[in-house]
Structures are given as structure tokens and as C-alpha cells.
Amino acid sequence: MTVTSEQRFGEFVAVRRHAGQEHVAELVLDRPKAMNAVSTDMARSIAAACEALGADPGVRVTVLTSSHERAFCVGADLKERNSFTDAELVRQRPTARAAYTGVLELPMPTIAAVHGFALGGGFELALACDVIVADATAVVGLPEVSVGVIPGGGGTQLLPRRVGAARAAELVFTARRVQAAEARELGLVDELVEAGRDREEALALGARMAANSPVGLRAAKKALRLGHGLDLRAGLEVEDAAWRSVAFSGDRAEGVAAFNEKRSPRWPGE
């Protein structure tokens, strides 16, 4: 797949676009010497990249990938953390949180392409995405209690929303690592593909999503996210508000016209 453009955010994060997939952005974790361990600088770069992506109306789907052959991301940079005083750790916390919430709050659909280790904060970055595509080498888990902390990048909230409270408790309290096949069985990942094909398959899935209305995609994601956990009546009100936001859009008019004219839509994105 030919990279047509690349924008760097600091030393460890890149956003790439590809030929034939102009509406899919690839957000690359690119700190291979540390297996993408999230340092303060890297966290700051992830947040900055997400801010830029969120403000780009041309991005319909974001795919989160890794440049390391054997790992998606091994979590927080514990070597850096070991050097912190208590005061420094407190000051660093908002920067770390901004990285995870940056991915979580991206307004367009997001897909994580996971291979190798996705542990702790690394798995939390994947959990912050809407869909996780993993290959056969993937090993996921939230091992934070084994080093005296808790999942602090959204894991205690995102994991039970995926697999239920009891299963999430078992996984968090045991700190165990889960191999790819079991991860798929438990719903920790959504699609399981052959070794080495996670990125390719995630980008292909992103392209299929990006063929649809950008206005519709963002509104549908908003309804899914805001409605989750609400009672049915409240959830339907969230859905209705999202419907009203798109019902009179240019995309809706174009979509209906294209359907009736039996042609591919040319989305105005508004």
C-alpha cells in the first residue's frame, strides 16, 4: 500500500494517508525501540495527532496501527515512570489521560490493528477504538495490578462494556495475558485474522466504512457512544437527536438521490 503523505507528531507518532484510500487515516504508533511503550512525549504526540484528526473533515475513518513487528504497544513506559517523584507523577497524569481520551473521543469510526503484545495502556488504546482487528500473534491484557496500580487509561470502564462486569473483573484482578484465540472468544477483540494481516485487514475494513456518508458515520458513532448504558427510552432520544442532525444534511439528500439514480454517491460531507 503506497503512502501518499505522512505528518509527524513528535518523534514517535505519525499520521499517514494511502493511495486509493484518501478518506482513511492511519495513526501509527512509531516507537519501535521501546515496543511503543507510551512515554510522556509519546502521550503528548498521540493527543496532538488525535486533535488534528478530529478537526479534519476529510477523515472518515482512523486506523490505529504499530510500526513494531512484535508489538502493538506494551503500555506505559515503566522505565520513565520509575524515575518520577510523586509530584512528577501527578503532573504527568493529565498528559497520559489526554492520549487515551484523544483516541476515545475521535468523532469518526476508529479501528485498532493489533498484533503481538497489547498490554496495559497498549490494550487500553485498542479498547478506545470502536473495532479491534487482531492477528493470530496477538496477546492482550490489563496487568496493572501486578505492578501495584490499576488500569488508568480507561480499562476499568471500557473492558466491562465489552465483556461484562464479571469477566472484566477476572481479567483485571488476575492480570493475566490472553492469547489471540481466547481473546476473540471472550470478545476482547472483534476480528481475528492470519498472522501479519492485521494492518492490511483493518485498513480494508476502514475503506469499506469510509465509502459511506461522513456525516452519517460521525452521527452514528455519537449515537452509539452516548446511548450506551442508558435505558431504552433515553437511548432512543439520543438516537432521535442524532437522526435530526443528519436528516436535512447534504449527505442525506445525495444518498437518496444516488440510490434512486442507481449510482455511487458523491458525498458532500455536510
Disulfide bonds with the S-S distance in Angstrom:
none
